[in-house]
Each structure stands twice: as structure tokens, then as C-alpha cells.
Amino acid sequence: MKRYFNTFWARLALVLLMAGACVWFIAEHNWLWLSVALPALVWSVWGFYRFYTYNHRKVAFLLDAIENHDPSVHFYEQVVDKDSSQVNVMLNRIARILHNVRQETIQREKYYELIMDFVETGIVVLDDKGTVFQKNQKALKLLGMEVLTHVRQLSRVSEPLEKTFEEAHSGQKLQVEYATERGTMHLSMRVSGITIQDKQLRIIALNDINHELDEREIDSWIRLTRVLTHEMMNSLTPVTSLSETLLSLPGAQADEELRQGLETIRTTGKGLVNFVMSYRKLTRLPSPEPTLFDVHPFLLRMVQLAEHQHPCPNIRITLEAVPEDLMVFADESMLAQVMTNLLKNAIHAIGTSVEGEIRLRAYVDDQDMIHIEVSNNGPEITPEMAEQIFIPFFTTKEDGSGIGLSLSKQMMRLQGGSIALLPYKDEWTTFAIIL
């Protein structure tokens, strides 16, 4: 480096010296020496210009290579001209330093991306035009997408979701609900703003609150059920016991009207007690005991059991796309109860319809979640009913208790799974068990 600058200043000094000599000889009218100094001036100026432009071209070439991310640029250092050799050494050193800085930056970005992919919070970074600058795998998973480069692509999932992303601004805390093929999704969104290289960016943090909402809803119903069953049992048990005591008295048997009245009270009381006891199942489920078992033979047993318990000649139950080697880690007894309830509901939904069909399907999605789907071609469940079917005590059957689906949901919850009603599609109603 020092040698390069010494050469630069020496050439510049030579140009200035020759220029000063030419001016001096002109002032003295010494034309003889002027004829010698003038060519020397031209030669020194040309040499200085050539020295400058030659090295300028090499610097420009290096900058172009850096802009194009070309790490192969290299200047030959073993040249005759020592000055050029020194310049080439310096440029190669600069190229190596910048290349190392770029590699460190790339490694750091990969490191941060790896960390982001392990975060359980979805992260999407957007500019003011909706372009996605960064996202992690959790965000893609929550949004049900494989590729996300612009916010407009979210319209494929849900137009309200796209609109929410477009209108979200820094400092907001939002909740968004939208329907997908996997069921209804509930996401919480936190929006933060940041400026990088004069660009205004929005960082959107996403969290799935489906499970949280389910937990709160189920816990609320469990608490309510505990209170109701406790109060009803405290009231019904003495009444039933008293009616039995009165029936045992001699006078009660002699009075026919009195005896019938007490019999009615006793029968009704016992029926109500049995009714209340059924709801206690919601609050007294045992802890699951998961085991690893094959899905295909399990579903075959469920089909055979449903056909035996609810024989319907007009309904055909079939297994579709169930891998022979598919296995699931779950409480088989609980899962059997859930399947039995879904099959029973499907048979009831079809009723006496001609060419009724129930299809069972099982598969593993791209997030390694096991899906078991029960579909029937019965009437569509209306959106109003769909919002209530998992609520305890809600039923559309005249003799139903309204406990089946809510109990199934709690059983799946205890196993770390879920159950959902999928959007009505191609005249098929589908419930999905997800583990």
C-alpha cells in the first residue's frame, strides 16, 4: 500500500515539475530547453493518466464482481510492473475481506432463519406493498401454505385473512377467524413496525389459539356441568328416597291414587338421576393410556361394530385410502368411543335415504399429523348448527342427550388431539379426528 502511494505521488510530482519547467522556459524564452521539457511533460502526463485509468478499471471490475456476487475474481500478482503487482495484491485483499464479510452475513442469516424455524410463533415480515421479506415454517404451517411471497396469495386461503394482513398496522393486537379444509382456524396477531434501509416493514407474529379457545370453552362447560349435576343430585336423591319410603307404608298401598302418584315420582326421579349421571361423564373421564396400534384393522372393527349395532340396509360403510402400515399412538378405547359416536351420528343423519354411504379415510398430512375422517352423504349441517354441535346439551335428535360430540371432543383433547367439522364439500359432511 505504501509503495503504491509513493508511486502515485512521485508521478504527480513529476507532472508538476515538468509543467513548472515548461512555464519557466517560456517565460525566459528558452526555446531549446522548452523543446526538451515539453515532450517530457506530455510523457509524464500520459504516464500518470495511464497509471490512474488502468487501476481505475481494475477497481471498477472488482466492484462489478462484488455487486454480482462473483467470488472468483482475482488479479494476477506476479507481474513485471511492481506498482501494478502491489495494486493487484491490495485489490485481492479487499476482495477476500468483502467475500468473507458476505459469507459471514449469509451464515448469520441462515443461523437466524434456523432459529426462527424452531420458534413456535409464526413470523411474517411485510413491506408497505405487501411483499413478504421473511417468514418462518411455523407461519406457513399456520396459514396452510407452502410458498408465501406476497400477501395477495393469502386470498387462496381466505379473503378476510388477506384483508386483515393488508390493513394491520404497527401496535395492533388482532384475532382472525377463517375457514379452511382443516376446519375453522383462530389466529392471534401482534403487529410491530421497524425501519430497515429506509424501508418501513411490519413484523406480524401469529399464534394458533384454537386449542386455547377449546380449553376455555370445555373448562367452562365442565364447571357448569359439575354445578348443575351436583345441585340436581342433591335435590333428586331425597325426593326419590322419600317416595320409596312412602310407598312402603301400608296406607300408600290402600290408596290407589296415592300409590300411582308416588310411583310416578319415584320413576321420574330415577330417570332424572340416570340422566344427570350421564352428564357426569364429562367431568370424570379417566386419564388416557396411549398405545401404538394399526389404524386399518382398528377402522375395520369400528365398521363391523357399527353395522352390528345399527343395521341399515340402505347404508353402505366403506374404507377409502387407509394405508395398511399407518399406525397411531393414542388411547384405543377412547378413540373407539369417538369413532362409534361419529358413525352412529352419520347413520342417524342419513336415516332412510336411499343409497346412503359412509366413507372412512385416514392419512398423514405434511405436518406429520394423522387424520381420520368420517364422511356421509346425508343432509348438510347448517352453519348455525355447526357453531353449536360441540356444545354440551345441544342436540337435533328427539331422544338425544347432546353429550356425544362434546364428550368426544374432550376425549380427543385429553390425548392432545382434536375433532373438527370440515367445510361441506361435494354434498359430503365430514368430521375429522386429528392426532
DADAZI-V514616 format. One record per pair of residues at least 6 apart in sequence whose ideal C-beta (glycine too) atoms are under 6 Angstrom apart, sorted by the first residue. I is the first residue (numbers start at 0). J is the second residue. Records with the same first field share a line. If there is no record, write none. Layout:
I: J  J
This chain:
0: 89
2: 85
3: 85  86
6: 82
10: 47  50
13: 43
14: 43  44  47
17: 39  40  43
18: 40
20: 36
21: 36  37  40
24: 32  33  36
54: 86
57: 90
61: 90  94
64: 72
65: 97
70: 98
72: 94
74: 87  90  91
76: 84  87  88
78: 84
115: 122  135
116: 135  136
120: 204  206
121: 137  138  141  205
122: 135  138  204
123: 134  138  203
124: 132  133  200  202
125: 201
126: 198  200
127: 199
129: 149  150
130: 149
131: 147  148
134: 147
138: 205
140: 366
141: 205  207
143: 156  179
150: 164  165
153: 160  161  164
154: 161
157: 177
159: 177
160: 175  177
163: 175
167: 190
169: 190  191  192
171: 190
172: 189
173: 188
174: 187
175: 186
176: 185
177: 184
178: 422
182: 419  421
185: 208  209  212
186: 205
187: 206  208
188: 203
189: 204
190: 201  203
191: 202
192: 201
193: 200
217: 409
220: 391
221: 281  282
224: 278  281  282
225: 282
228: 275  278  279
231: 275
232: 275
235: 268  271  272
238: 268
239: 265  268  269
242: 261  264  265
243: 265
245: 251  261
246: 261
251: 257  258
252: 258
287: 330  333  413  414
288: 330
289: 328  329  330
291: 326  328
292: 331
293: 326
294: 325  327  361
295: 321  323
298: 318  359
301: 338
302: 316
305: 342
309: 346
311: 346
313: 355
314: 349  355
315: 356
316: 357
317: 358
318: 359
319: 358  360
320: 360
321: 361
325: 361
327: 369  434
329: 414  434
330: 414
333: 410
337: 407  410
340: 403  407
341: 373  430
345: 357  373  375
348: 375  377
349: 355  375  377
356: 376
357: 375
358: 374
360: 372
361: 371
362: 370
363: 369
368: 433
369: 434
370: 431  433
371: 432
372: 429  431
373: 430
374: 427  429
375: 428
376: 427
379: 423
380: 428
385: 420
387: 393
388: 404
389: 404  405  408
391: 405
392: 401
393: 401
394: 401
407: 418
408: 418
411: 417  418
416: 433  434
417: 433
418: 432
419: 431
420: 430
421: 429  431
